[in-house]
Every structure is written in structure tokens, then in C-alpha cells.
């Protein structure tokens, strides 16, 4: 029997699954978003993160503590990886400067006891995070989750691909495919310009690249709503995810704000 791949995990949802964009230390934005949905972990609901729980916002520790919750699942983001790279060799000035320059300065402002606690969270909860998740819904639909992008448009290969360090970098950092699709947004709606779908999965949910609420291309849904720029956190139910990718059969994309998000931005 094949050994489990620690970089790729599968989760069976028993009720509702909610998918949240990059949080970046804004636990208050998560509280605001959850107040507008029927999220009830006591009834089996789960919350799934596309990564980047930390940096830039004021409450990275509290966001990391979400990983203690049995109803919370996340993939590793590039900001978590920057932190782990720095902590693995704290004398590496390049890694330290890279993390600090990308929002990691909060860690260096911690006192000794706080830093020890943060180190424990990184070692015990962040380092073991997978790079890819597959969420199976009660009705059988499957939703894939990675932080940035897949190196190929075939989910069935993810278990093997994710073991390659080059592909790991792609999953954490790439913006190539989304950028290409965005550049072709106003081109003629012909077959060769239509975004390709990821085979072997009903939907693929990612973050990493800030968009306005969400963008949907093929069956790829990007949900980093830009909380680092004080935009509301994007939070979508599995039903909304499937509706969006099911409706997106042509070259189109979503930039729709929910009513409460518009109210949030107007404050």
C-alpha cells in the first residue's frame, strides 16, 4: 500500500464547507465575515483556508491558533513558507530580510515568551500543513485547494507532482496562469481564448493574487479579496463555489461584492 503523502490531504465534509481567502493577520475580518453566514462547527461545518494566515495584519498569532480547531483546515501559503524558511536558519540574513519585507516584522516585535509560543505554533501546526487539499462534499463533489496555482491542469496528478520541489514553488508562488487569463479578458470569446478547466476536480479554489472579492476562470476560483489592503475577507460556501464555476462556461469573471461587503467598504 502506498504511504500517505503529507503534502496532499483529503477531507470528507459532513455538512457545509466554507472557503476563505488569504487572512493576513486580520482575525477581525474573519469574525465579520462569519457573522453573515450560517457557519456552525457544532453541526459539522468546516472552514477551509487557501493559506497566508499570517503577516501584514495585527493578529497573526490568533490567526495561527485557528489551526488548533478541529473544524479548520488550511494549505500552506507562501507567507507561511517564508516564515518557516527564516526560522529554519535564523542567522540567514537574506531569509530574515525577505520575510520582514513581506509583512513578517510582527514576529520580531514579540517578546521572548511570545516568540517561543509563535515558534511552537510554527513547528507543530504550520510546518506539517499540506500544499494541496481535496474536500469531498456530502453529495460527492470534490473541491481542490492550493495557495497559488497548479503546474498542470489535471488534478489527478497532484499527488505525484506535489513531491517535486519545483512544483512546490509553483503551487506556493505562481501567478502566471491567472495573469495570462486576465490579459485575455477583452479578447474575442472564441474557444482558444477560453480559460481551460482543471480536469479531475469539480472546482479549484486558490488565493495568493489579490482580486476584487473573487475571480472565476474556467473552474478555477481565486478568492484573495485583498484584506492586506483593508478589503473584506472573501468567504464562500461550497454551494457558492460550485454555482460560480458551473455558471462560468465562457470567458468571464466575477467581481461581485455581497451586500455586507459593500457596506463594510463604505464605513
C-alpha positions in Angstrom: 0.0 0.0 0.0 1.3 3.5 -0.9 2.3 5.7 2.1 0.2 8.8 2.7 1.6 12.0 1.1 2.0 14.6 3.8 1.9 17.3 1.2 -1.6 16.3 -0.1 -4.6 15.7 2.2 -8.2 14.7 1.7 -11.0 15.8 3.9 -14.6 14.5 3.8 -17.1 17.2 4.8 -20.2 16.0 6.6 -22.1 19.3 6.2 -21.3 22.7 4.9 -17.8 23.7 3.8 -16.8 27.4 3.7 -13.7 28.6 1.8 -11.9 31.8 2.9 -9.3 33.9 1.1 -5.9 35.0 2.4 -6.4 36.2 6.0 -3.0 38.0 6.6 -3.4 38.5 10.3 -6.9 40.0 10.2 -8.8 37.8 12.6 -11.3 40.7 13.0 -12.2 40.4 9.2 -12.9 36.7 9.7 -15.2 37.4 12.6 -17.0 40.0 10.4 -17.4 37.5 7.5 -18.6 34.6 9.7 -21.2 36.8 11.3 -23.0 36.9 7.9 -23.2 33.2 7.2 -24.7 30.1 8.8 -21.4 28.6 10.0 -21.9 26.1 12.8 -19.0 23.8 13.5 -21.0 22.1 16.2 -23.2 20.7 13.4 -20.2 19.6 11.3 -19.4 22.7 9.2 -15.8 23.2 8.3 -13.8 26.2 7.3 -11.0 25.9 4.7 -8.2 28.4 4.2 -6.2 28.9 1.0 -3.2 29.9 3.1 -1.4 33.1 4.1 -2.9 33.3 7.6 -0.1 35.5 8.8 1.7 38.8 8.1 0.7 42.4 7.4 -2.3 42.4 9.7 -2.2 42.9 13.5 -3.1 39.5 14.8 -1.0 36.8 13.2 -0.8 34.7 16.4 -4.6 34.5 16.7 -4.9 33.5 13.1 -2.4 30.7 13.5 -4.3 29.5 16.6 -7.2 28.6 14.2 -5.1 25.6 13.2 -5.8 24.2 16.7 -9.5 23.9 15.8 -10.8 20.5 14.6 -13.1 22.2 12.1 -10.4 24.3 10.5 -8.3 23.2 7.5 -5.6 25.1 5.6 -3.0 24.7 2.9 0.4 26.3 3.4 0.8 29.7 1.8 3.9 31.5 0.6 3.9 33.7 3.7 3.9 30.6 6.0 6.8 29.2 3.9 8.8 32.5 4.2 8.4 32.3 8.0 9.5 28.6 8.1 12.5 29.4 5.9 13.6 32.2 8.2 13.1 30.2 11.4 14.9 27.2 10.0 18.1 29.3 9.8 17.6 32.4 11.9 21.1 33.6 11.1 20.3 33.7 7.4 20.0 37.5 6.9 18.6 37.1 3.4 15.7 34.9 4.6 15.1 37.2 7.5 15.0 40.4 5.4 12.8 38.7 2.8 10.2 37.8 5.4 10.4 41.1 7.2 10.0 42.9 3.9 6.8 40.9 3.1 5.0 41.6 6.4 6.9 39.4 8.9 8.0 42.3 11.1 5.3 41.4 13.7 7.4 38.3 14.7 10.5 40.4 15.5 8.4 42.7 17.7 7.4 39.8 20.0 8.8 39.5 23.5 10.7 36.3 24.4 7.7 34.3 25.7 5.5 35.4 22.8 8.3 34.4 20.3 8.6 30.9 22.0 4.9 30.4 21.6 5.0 31.5 18.0 7.8 29.1 17.3 5.8 26.3 18.8 2.8 27.1 16.6 5.1 27.2 13.5 6.7 23.9 14.4 3.6 22.0 15.5 0.9 23.4 13.3 2.3 25.3 10.3 5.2 23.1 9.2 3.0 20.0 8.8 0.4 21.8 6.6 -0.2 20.3 3.2 0.3 22.1 0.0 -2.9 20.8 -1.5 -6.3 19.8 -0.1 -9.2 17.9 -1.6 -12.5 18.5 0.1 -15.2 15.9 -0.7 -18.7 17.3 -0.1 -21.6 15.1 1.3 -23.1 15.0 -2.3 -19.8 13.7 -3.7 -18.5 16.8 -5.4 -14.8 17.4 -4.9 -13.2 20.8 -4.5 -9.4 21.2 -4.7 -7.4 23.8 -2.8 -3.9 25.2 -3.4 -2.5 28.5 -2.4 -1.4 29.9 -5.8 -1.7 27.7 -8.9 -1.4 24.2 -10.2 1.6 23.5 -12.5 -0.7 21.4 -14.8 -4.4 21.4 -15.5 -5.0 17.9 -14.2 -5.9 17.4 -10.5 -5.4 13.6 -10.8 -1.6 14.2 -11.0 -1.4 16.4 -7.8 -0.2 13.6 -5.5 2.9 12.9 -7.6 3.5 16.5 -8.8 3.5 18.0 -5.3 6.6 16.0 -4.3 8.7 17.9 -6.8 10.4 21.0 -5.2 9.9 22.9 -8.5 6.2 22.2 -8.4 6.0 23.1 -4.7 7.4 26.5 -5.6 4.7 26.8 -8.4 1.9 25.9 -6.0 3.1 28.5 -3.5 4.1 31.4 -5.7 2.9 31.3 -9.3 0.6 33.9 -10.8 1.4 33.0 -14.4 -1.9 31.4 -15.4 -4.2 33.9 -13.8 -2.1 36.8 -15.3 -2.4 35.2 -18.7 -6.2 34.8 -18.4 -6.6 38.4 -17.1 -4.7 39.8 -20.1 -7.0 38.0 -22.5 -10.2 39.2 -20.7 -11.2 41.5 -23.5 -10.2 39.4 -26.4 -12.8 37.7 -28.7 -14.8 35.0 -26.9 -13.5 32.1 -29.1 -12.6 28.6 -28.0 -8.8 29.2 -27.9 -9.2 32.2 -25.7 -11.4 30.4 -23.2 -9.7 29.5 -19.9 -9.1 25.8 -19.7 -10.6 23.9 -16.9 -8.7 21.7 -14.4 -9.6 18.1 -15.2 -10.4 15.6 -12.4 -12.0 18.1 -10.0 -15.2 20.0 -9.8 -13.6 23.2 -8.7 -10.1 24.5 -7.7 -10.0 27.3 -5.1 -6.9 29.4 -4.7 -5.7 32.7 -3.2 -2.3 34.4 -3.4 -3.1 37.0 -6.1 -5.4 39.8 -4.8 -8.6 40.2 -6.7 -11.8 42.1 -6.1 -13.8 39.7 -3.9 -13.2 36.8 -6.3 -12.4 35.9 -9.9 -13.6 32.8 -11.7 -11.8 31.4 -14.8 -13.0 28.0 -16.0 -13.4 26.0 -12.9 -10.6 27.9 -11.1 -11.8 30.3 -8.4 -9.4 32.9 -7.0 -10.5 34.3 -3.6 -7.8 36.5 -2.2 -10.0 39.5 -1.7 -7.2 41.8 -0.6 -7.6 42.0 3.2 -4.0 43.3 3.3 -5.4 46.4 1.6 -8.3 46.5 4.1 -10.8 44.9 1.7 -13.3 42.5 3.3 -12.4 38.8 3.5 -13.8 36.7 0.8 -15.8 33.8 2.3 -17.8 31.4 0.0 -19.8 28.4 0.8 -19.2 25.2 -1.2 -22.6 25.8 -2.8 -21.5 29.2 -4.0 -18.2 27.8 -5.2 -20.0 25.2 -7.3 -22.5 27.7 -8.6 -19.8 30.1 -9.7 -17.7 27.5 -11.6 -20.8 25.9 -13.1 -22.0 29.2 -14.5 -18.6 30.3 -15.8 -18.6 28.4 -19.1 -17.4 31.3 -21.2 -14.6 33.9 -20.9 -16.0 35.7 -17.9 -15.0 36.5 -14.4 -16.7 37.5 -11.1 -16.1 40.8 -9.4 -19.3 40.9 -7.4 -19.5 42.2 -3.9 -22.1 40.9 -1.5 -24.3 43.5 0.2 -22.5 43.3 3.5 -19.1 43.6 1.8 -20.3 46.9 0.1 -21.5 48.1 3.5 -18.1 47.2 5.0 -16.2 49.1 2.4 -18.4 52.2 2.8 -17.6 52.5 6.5 
